[in-house]
Amino acid sequence: MEQIKWVPNRMPKSDDKWLEVMSLENVAKARAFHSSFPQYSVTPLANLKRMATYMGLGGIYVKDESYRFGLNAFKVLGGSFAMARYIAQKTGKDVSEMTYDYLTSEQLRKEFGQATFFTATDGNHGRGVAWAANKLGQKAVVHMPKGSSIARYNNIAKEGAKVTIEDVNYDDCVRMAAAEADECENGVIVQDTAWEGYEDIPSWIMQGYGTMASEAAEQLRQIGVNRPTHVFVQAGVGSLAGAVQGFFHNLFPNDPPKVVIMETSAADCLFRGALVGDGNPRIVTGDLKTIMAGLACGEPNIIGWDILRNHSSVFTSCPDWVSAKGMRMLGVPCDGDPVVISGESGAVGMGCLDAIMNNPDYKDLKDYLGLDRFSQVLMISTEGNTDPQKFRRIIWDGEYPTTSTPLAEYEGYRLNK
């Protein structure tokens, strides 16, 4: 079985100019914006007390984004806030004026008109952009890479977007969407990856993701956990990871949590950059085949990368079995713990944590991170069951099996506790 690869972050620091993107003030503005939506509610933070005991940890907390705006994934937070900031910029207003009521008003139609928002996606980001455009009276065009799930395609199409599945990978879909936006009157690319000259909208998307981190920090305090000691966060281009890392570093500048970055081994561009260790990002090309479709991105967001190289503790490259194990553990947890329905890109944190705590092959990583009975671990289940066919093959049929935790050992724990 392919192993999890990991490397400590020993990269040289940059001037850290992008950390300010995730300032507490910027995140507060994003959360205020999202709170104006009638569909808004704080998503649950699952407190897996029995799982923490089983693993020998102080606490395990899972932010369950399957409840976000009824869209089964967190991505809408970024796309919607980026649209709001774009419209604010074009109309000469502050984003604090961009409430849901204003954005859906006839006044906005007169002041701004209608734009077409282009994006590339494996499913969740595109659905969020399409949903927000639909709710706000705008247009959306969405391109998906080859091999994309039909279920995810249908969820985007039903929001009224023009959506296609292309015969290229995700990064090439991004280039396609950007080119079409340039050629379209009132066209704009809304992408959570950044490159030289395209930095405003990705930074706004990251701020939108900050709503989720802000909620989690508040929920932890409500149950008596002042700060997490460790945060496990998955990365595709690195926008979510950079957003979460940036927020928690700004929230706890003198004692930040240790952050573990997890990528799929099929598209581990951040891990490869950390492995070389010179501070420069790396690119992974090819089909990027993995069950973790939301992480199948081979070209880093330069903003997210800069934050991660300066502040993250460890970069990991995770085979597909890691996510599959996490899906099963969250879906059938220890007795008494809440169930979290987590999709392929959402559950990699639980699978990775389980391997570190229970597989002696990763003892060096466990020791390096200082994971013990005092550790308070936060992770994010970024999506629910967004591809039902794949979900059933993993949960029901046992695709990508692992024996890292012997069944007899687990059954003995469950029965004795």
RABEL-V490344 format. One record per residue. N is the residue number from 1. SS is DSSP state (H for helix, E for strand, C for the rest). PSI is psi as a letter, one per 40 degrees, with the letter a starting at -180 (* if undefined). OMEGA is omega in degrees with one decimal (999 if undefined). Layout:
n=N ss=SS psi=PSI omega=OMEGA
n=N ss=SS psi=PSI omega=OMEGA
This chain:
n=1 ss=C psi=h omega=-180.0
n=2 ss=C psi=h omega=-176.4
n=3 ss=C psi=i omega=166.5
n=4 ss=C psi=h omega=174.6
n=5 ss=E psi=i omega=179.7
n=6 ss=E psi=i omega=178.2
n=7 ss=E psi=h omega=174.8
n=8 ss=E psi=i omega=-179.7
n=9 ss=C psi=h omega=176.1
n=10 ss=C psi=f omega=-177.3
n=11 ss=C psi=i omega=175.0
n=12 ss=C psi=i omega=-178.0
n=13 ss=C psi=i omega=173.0
n=14 ss=C psi=a omega=178.5
n=15 ss=C psi=e omega=173.2
n=16 ss=C psi=f omega=-174.5
n=17 ss=C psi=e omega=-175.8
n=18 ss=C psi=e omega=-178.8
n=19 ss=H psi=d omega=-178.3
n=20 ss=H psi=d omega=176.3
n=21 ss=H psi=d omega=-176.4
n=22 ss=H psi=f omega=176.5
n=23 ss=C psi=i omega=-179.7
n=24 ss=H psi=d omega=178.4
n=25 ss=H psi=d omega=179.7
n=26 ss=H psi=d omega=179.3
n=27 ss=H psi=d omega=177.9
n=28 ss=H psi=d omega=177.6
n=29 ss=H psi=d omega=179.0
n=30 ss=H psi=d omega=-178.8
n=31 ss=H psi=d omega=177.1
n=32 ss=H psi=d omega=177.5
n=33 ss=H psi=d omega=-178.5
n=34 ss=H psi=d omega=-179.0
n=35 ss=H psi=e omega=179.9
n=36 ss=C psi=e omega=179.7
n=37 ss=C psi=h omega=176.9
n=38 ss=C psi=d omega=-179.8
n=39 ss=C psi=e omega=-173.0
n=40 ss=C psi=h omega=164.5
n=41 ss=C psi=i omega=178.0
n=42 ss=C psi=h omega=-179.3
n=43 ss=C psi=i omega=-173.9
n=44 ss=C psi=i omega=168.6
n=45 ss=E psi=h omega=-177.7
n=46 ss=E psi=h omega=178.9
n=47 ss=E psi=h omega=-175.4
n=48 ss=C psi=g omega=-175.0
n=49 ss=H psi=d omega=-177.0
n=50 ss=H psi=d omega=177.4
n=51 ss=H psi=d omega=178.1
n=52 ss=H psi=d omega=177.2
n=53 ss=H psi=d omega=179.1
n=54 ss=H psi=d omega=-178.1
n=55 ss=H psi=e omega=-178.5
n=56 ss=C psi=f omega=-179.5
n=57 ss=C psi=i omega=178.3
n=58 ss=C psi=d omega=179.7
n=59 ss=E psi=i omega=173.0
n=60 ss=E psi=h omega=-175.9
n=61 ss=E psi=h omega=-174.9
n=62 ss=E psi=h omega=176.1
n=63 ss=E psi=h omega=-171.2
n=64 ss=E psi=g omega=-176.3
n=65 ss=H psi=e omega=175.7
n=66 ss=H psi=e omega=-179.1
n=67 ss=H psi=e omega=-170.3
n=68 ss=H psi=h omega=174.6
n=69 ss=H psi=f omega=-178.1
n=70 ss=H psi=e omega=-175.0
n=71 ss=C psi=e omega=170.9
n=72 ss=C psi=e omega=-179.5
n=73 ss=E psi=i omega=-174.2
n=74 ss=C psi=e omega=-165.0
n=75 ss=C psi=d omega=-177.7
n=76 ss=H psi=d omega=179.8
n=77 ss=H psi=d omega=-178.0
n=78 ss=H psi=d omega=-177.0
n=79 ss=H psi=d omega=-177.7
n=80 ss=H psi=d omega=-179.3
n=81 ss=H psi=d omega=176.5
n=82 ss=H psi=d omega=175.7
n=83 ss=H psi=d omega=-179.0
n=84 ss=H psi=d omega=-179.5
n=85 ss=H psi=d omega=177.1
n=86 ss=H psi=d omega=179.9
n=87 ss=H psi=d omega=177.2
n=88 ss=H psi=d omega=179.7
n=89 ss=H psi=d omega=-177.1
n=90 ss=H psi=d omega=-177.7
n=91 ss=H psi=e omega=177.7
n=92 ss=C psi=f omega=-179.9
n=93 ss=C psi=i omega=173.2
n=94 ss=C psi=i omega=-177.3
n=95 ss=H psi=d omega=177.6
n=96 ss=H psi=d omega=177.3
n=97 ss=H psi=e omega=-175.6
n=98 ss=C psi=g omega=176.8
n=99 ss=C psi=i omega=177.8
n=100 ss=H psi=d omega=-178.6
n=101 ss=H psi=d omega=179.9
n=102 ss=H psi=d omega=-176.8
n=103 ss=H psi=d omega=178.3
n=104 ss=C psi=e omega=-174.5
n=105 ss=C psi=i omega=175.0
n=106 ss=H psi=d omega=177.9
n=107 ss=H psi=d omega=179.3
n=108 ss=H psi=d omega=-179.7
n=109 ss=H psi=d omega=178.9
n=110 ss=H psi=d omega=-175.3
n=111 ss=H psi=d omega=-173.5
n=112 ss=C psi=d omega=-176.0
n=113 ss=C psi=b omega=-176.6
n=114 ss=C psi=h omega=176.8
n=115 ss=C psi=i omega=174.0
n=116 ss=E psi=h omega=-178.2
n=117 ss=E psi=h omega=-179.2
n=118 ss=E psi=i omega=176.3
n=119 ss=E psi=i omega=171.2
n=120 ss=E psi=i omega=-172.9
n=121 ss=E psi=i omega=166.0
n=122 ss=C psi=e omega=178.6
n=123 ss=C psi=d omega=-170.3
n=124 ss=H psi=d omega=179.5
n=125 ss=H psi=d omega=179.8
n=126 ss=H psi=d omega=177.5
n=127 ss=H psi=d omega=178.6
n=128 ss=H psi=d omega=177.8
n=129 ss=H psi=d omega=-179.4
n=130 ss=H psi=d omega=179.8
n=131 ss=H psi=d omega=-179.0
n=132 ss=H psi=d omega=178.2
n=133 ss=H psi=d omega=179.9
n=134 ss=H psi=d omega=-178.4
n=135 ss=H psi=d omega=-174.8
n=136 ss=C psi=e omega=176.0
n=137 ss=C psi=f omega=178.1
n=138 ss=C psi=i omega=179.5
n=139 ss=E psi=i omega=178.5
n=140 ss=E psi=i omega=173.1
n=141 ss=E psi=h omega=-172.3
n=142 ss=E psi=h omega=175.5
n=143 ss=E psi=h omega=-178.8
n=144 ss=E psi=i omega=-179.6
n=145 ss=C psi=i omega=180.0
n=146 ss=C psi=i omega=-177.6
n=147 ss=C psi=e omega=-178.9
n=148 ss=C psi=i omega=-179.3
n=149 ss=C psi=h omega=176.8
n=150 ss=H psi=d omega=178.5
n=151 ss=H psi=d omega=179.1
n=152 ss=H psi=d omega=175.0
n=153 ss=H psi=d omega=-177.9
n=154 ss=H psi=d omega=179.3
n=155 ss=H psi=d omega=176.6
n=156 ss=H psi=d omega=-177.0
n=157 ss=H psi=d omega=-176.6
n=158 ss=C psi=e omega=174.5
n=159 ss=C psi=e omega=175.5
n=160 ss=C psi=e omega=179.5
n=161 ss=C psi=i omega=167.7
n=162 ss=E psi=h omega=-172.2
n=163 ss=E psi=h omega=178.7
n=164 ss=E psi=i omega=168.6
n=165 ss=E psi=h omega=-174.6
n=166 ss=C psi=i omega=-179.0
n=167 ss=C psi=f omega=179.5
n=168 ss=C psi=i omega=180.0
n=169 ss=C psi=i omega=-174.8
n=170 ss=H psi=d omega=-175.1
n=171 ss=H psi=d omega=175.6
n=172 ss=H psi=d omega=174.4
n=173 ss=H psi=d omega=176.5
n=174 ss=H psi=d omega=-180.0
n=175 ss=H psi=d omega=178.3
n=176 ss=H psi=d omega=-179.7
n=177 ss=H psi=d omega=179.8
n=178 ss=H psi=d omega=-179.9
n=179 ss=H psi=d omega=-179.9
n=180 ss=H psi=d omega=178.3
n=181 ss=H psi=d omega=179.2
n=182 ss=H psi=d omega=-175.7
n=183 ss=H psi=e omega=-174.2
n=184 ss=C psi=h omega=174.0
n=185 ss=C psi=h omega=-176.2
n=186 ss=C psi=f omega=177.0
n=187 ss=E psi=i omega=179.4
n=188 ss=E psi=h omega=177.8
n=189 ss=E psi=h omega=179.0
n=190 ss=C psi=g omega=-173.2
n=191 ss=C psi=i omega=-178.1
n=192 ss=C psi=e omega=170.2
n=193 ss=C psi=i omega=-175.4
n=194 ss=C psi=i omega=173.8
n=195 ss=E psi=i omega=-178.9
n=196 ss=C psi=h omega=179.9
n=197 ss=C psi=e omega=176.9
n=198 ss=E psi=g omega=-171.4
n=199 ss=C psi=d omega=-177.0
n=200 ss=H psi=d omega=-175.4
n=201 ss=H psi=d omega=175.7
n=202 ss=H psi=d omega=178.8
n=203 ss=H psi=d omega=177.1
n=204 ss=H psi=d omega=176.7
n=205 ss=H psi=d omega=178.7
n=206 ss=H psi=d omega=177.2
n=207 ss=H psi=d omega=176.1
n=208 ss=H psi=d omega=176.7
n=209 ss=H psi=d omega=-179.7
n=210 ss=H psi=d omega=176.0
n=211 ss=H psi=d omega=-179.0
n=212 ss=H psi=d omega=179.2
n=213 ss=H psi=d omega=178.6
n=214 ss=H psi=d omega=176.5
n=215 ss=H psi=d omega=-177.1
n=216 ss=H psi=d omega=179.1
n=217 ss=H psi=d omega=178.7
n=218 ss=H psi=d omega=179.6
n=219 ss=H psi=d omega=176.8
n=220 ss=H psi=d omega=178.9
n=221 ss=H psi=d omega=-179.1
n=222 ss=H psi=d omega=178.2
n=223 ss=C psi=e omega=172.1
n=224 ss=C psi=e omega=177.3
n=225 ss=C psi=h omega=-174.7
n=226 ss=C psi=d omega=178.6
n=227 ss=C psi=i omega=172.5
n=228 ss=C psi=i omega=175.0
n=229 ss=C psi=d omega=-178.0
n=230 ss=E psi=i omega=174.0
n=231 ss=E psi=h omega=175.1
n=232 ss=E psi=h omega=-177.1
n=233 ss=E psi=h omega=-177.9
n=234 ss=E psi=i omega=-176.8
n=235 ss=C psi=h omega=167.0
n=236 ss=C psi=c omega=171.8
n=237 ss=C psi=e omega=178.8
n=238 ss=C psi=e omega=-179.5
n=239 ss=H psi=d omega=177.3
n=240 ss=H psi=d omega=-178.2
n=241 ss=H psi=d omega=178.7
n=242 ss=H psi=d omega=179.2
n=243 ss=H psi=d omega=-178.9
n=244 ss=H psi=d omega=177.6
n=245 ss=H psi=d omega=-178.3
n=246 ss=H psi=d omega=-179.6
n=247 ss=H psi=d omega=-176.4
n=248 ss=H psi=d omega=175.4
n=249 ss=H psi=d omega=177.4
n=250 ss=H psi=d omega=179.8
n=251 ss=H psi=d omega=-179.5
n=252 ss=C psi=g omega=-173.1
n=253 ss=C psi=d omega=-177.3
n=254 ss=C psi=e omega=-177.9
n=255 ss=C psi=g omega=-175.9
n=256 ss=C psi=i omega=175.0
n=257 ss=C psi=i omega=172.1
n=258 ss=E psi=h omega=-176.8
n=259 ss=E psi=h omega=179.0
n=260 ss=E psi=h omega=-179.9
n=261 ss=E psi=h omega=-178.3
n=262 ss=E psi=h omega=175.3
n=263 ss=E psi=i omega=168.7
n=264 ss=E psi=i omega=-178.4
n=265 ss=H psi=e omega=179.0
n=266 ss=H psi=e omega=-176.4
n=267 ss=H psi=f omega=-171.9
n=268 ss=C psi=f omega=-175.6
n=269 ss=H psi=d omega=179.3
n=270 ss=H psi=d omega=177.5
n=271 ss=H psi=d omega=-178.8
n=272 ss=H psi=d omega=175.9
n=273 ss=H psi=d omega=178.8
n=274 ss=H psi=d omega=-179.0
n=275 ss=H psi=d omega=176.0
n=276 ss=H psi=d omega=169.8
n=277 ss=C psi=e omega=-178.8
n=278 ss=C psi=e omega=179.5
n=279 ss=C psi=e omega=179.6
n=280 ss=C psi=i omega=178.8
n=281 ss=C psi=i omega=176.2
n=282 ss=C psi=i omega=-178.9
n=283 ss=E psi=h omega=174.3
n=284 ss=C psi=h omega=-178.0
n=285 ss=C psi=i omega=178.2
n=286 ss=C psi=a omega=-175.1
n=287 ss=C psi=e omega=176.5
n=288 ss=C psi=f omega=-175.4
n=289 ss=C psi=h omega=-179.7
n=290 ss=C psi=i omega=173.3
n=291 ss=C psi=d omega=-179.7
n=292 ss=C psi=g omega=-172.4
n=293 ss=H psi=d omega=-179.4
n=294 ss=H psi=e omega=179.7
n=295 ss=H psi=e omega=-175.8
n=296 ss=C psi=g omega=-178.2
n=297 ss=C psi=h omega=-173.2
n=298 ss=C psi=e omega=-176.8
n=299 ss=E psi=h omega=-172.5
n=300 ss=C psi=i omega=166.1
n=301 ss=C psi=h omega=-173.5
n=302 ss=H psi=d omega=177.7
n=303 ss=H psi=d omega=178.5
n=304 ss=H psi=d omega=179.9
n=305 ss=H psi=d omega=-177.4
n=306 ss=H psi=d omega=178.1
n=307 ss=H psi=d omega=-177.0
n=308 ss=H psi=d omega=-178.2
n=309 ss=H psi=d omega=-178.8
n=310 ss=H psi=d omega=-167.3
n=311 ss=H psi=d omega=-176.1
n=312 ss=C psi=i omega=-176.4
n=313 ss=C psi=d omega=-172.0
n=314 ss=E psi=i omega=172.9
n=315 ss=E psi=h omega=179.3
n=316 ss=E psi=i omega=177.0
n=317 ss=E psi=h omega=-168.1
n=318 ss=E psi=h omega=173.3
n=319 ss=C psi=i omega=-175.4
n=320 ss=H psi=d omega=-179.2
n=321 ss=H psi=d omega=-179.5
n=322 ss=H psi=d omega=179.0
n=323 ss=H psi=d omega=-179.7
n=324 ss=H psi=d omega=177.3
n=325 ss=H psi=d omega=178.7
n=326 ss=H psi=d omega=178.1
n=327 ss=H psi=d omega=-178.7
n=328 ss=H psi=d omega=-179.5
n=329 ss=H psi=d omega=179.2
n=330 ss=H psi=d omega=-178.5
n=331 ss=H psi=d omega=177.3
n=332 ss=C psi=g omega=-172.1
n=333 ss=C psi=a omega=173.7
n=334 ss=C psi=i omega=-177.8
n=335 ss=C psi=h omega=178.2
n=336 ss=C psi=e omega=177.6
n=337 ss=C psi=i omega=177.0
n=338 ss=C psi=i omega=176.0
n=339 ss=C psi=h omega=172.7
n=340 ss=C psi=h omega=176.3
n=341 ss=C psi=h omega=-172.4
n=342 ss=C psi=h omega=179.2
n=343 ss=C psi=a omega=-170.5
n=344 ss=C psi=d omega=179.3
n=345 ss=C psi=e omega=-176.4
n=346 ss=C psi=d omega=-167.8
n=347 ss=C psi=e omega=-175.0
n=348 ss=H psi=d omega=179.3
n=349 ss=H psi=d omega=179.7
n=350 ss=H psi=d omega=178.4
n=351 ss=H psi=d omega=179.5
n=352 ss=H psi=d omega=179.3
n=353 ss=H psi=d omega=178.1
n=354 ss=H psi=d omega=180.0
n=355 ss=H psi=d omega=-178.7
n=356 ss=H psi=d omega=-174.4
n=357 ss=H psi=d omega=-171.3
n=358 ss=H psi=e omega=-179.0
n=359 ss=C psi=h omega=-177.6
n=360 ss=H psi=e omega=177.2
n=361 ss=H psi=d omega=-175.6
n=362 ss=H psi=f omega=-179.8
n=363 ss=H psi=d omega=179.6
n=364 ss=H psi=d omega=178.5
n=365 ss=H psi=d omega=176.9
n=366 ss=H psi=d omega=-179.5
n=367 ss=H psi=d omega=-179.5
n=368 ss=H psi=d omega=-179.0
n=369 ss=H psi=e omega=-178.7
n=370 ss=C psi=f omega=179.9
n=371 ss=C psi=h omega=-178.2
n=372 ss=C psi=a omega=-173.7
n=373 ss=C psi=e omega=176.9
n=374 ss=C psi=e omega=-173.5
n=375 ss=C psi=h omega=176.0
n=376 ss=E psi=h omega=-168.9
n=377 ss=E psi=h omega=175.3
n=378 ss=E psi=h omega=171.8
n=379 ss=E psi=i omega=-174.9
n=380 ss=E psi=h omega=170.2
n=381 ss=E psi=g omega=-168.8
n=382 ss=C psi=e omega=-179.2
n=383 ss=E psi=i omega=172.8
n=384 ss=C psi=a omega=-178.9
n=385 ss=C psi=g omega=-176.5
n=386 ss=C psi=e omega=176.1
n=387 ss=C psi=g omega=-171.7
n=388 ss=H psi=d omega=-178.5
n=389 ss=H psi=d omega=178.1
n=390 ss=H psi=d omega=180.0
n=391 ss=H psi=d omega=-178.7
n=392 ss=H psi=d omega=179.8
n=393 ss=H psi=d omega=179.6
n=394 ss=H psi=d omega=-174.9
n=395 ss=H psi=d omega=-176.5
n=396 ss=C psi=d omega=-171.5
n=397 ss=C psi=e omega=175.3
n=398 ss=C psi=f omega=175.0
n=399 ss=C psi=i omega=179.5
n=400 ss=C psi=f omega=-178.3
n=401 ss=C psi=i omega=175.6
n=402 ss=C psi=i omega=177.5
n=403 ss=C psi=f omega=-176.2
n=404 ss=C psi=d omega=174.0
n=405 ss=C psi=h omega=-177.0
n=406 ss=C psi=h omega=-177.4
n=407 ss=H psi=d omega=-178.1
n=408 ss=H psi=d omega=179.5
n=409 ss=H psi=d omega=-180.0
n=410 ss=H psi=d omega=-179.0
n=411 ss=H psi=d omega=178.1
n=412 ss=H psi=d omega=178.0
n=413 ss=H psi=d omega=-175.2
n=414 ss=H psi=d omega=-177.1
n=415 ss=H psi=d omega=-176.3
n=416 ss=H psi=e omega=-176.7
n=417 ss=C psi=* omega=999
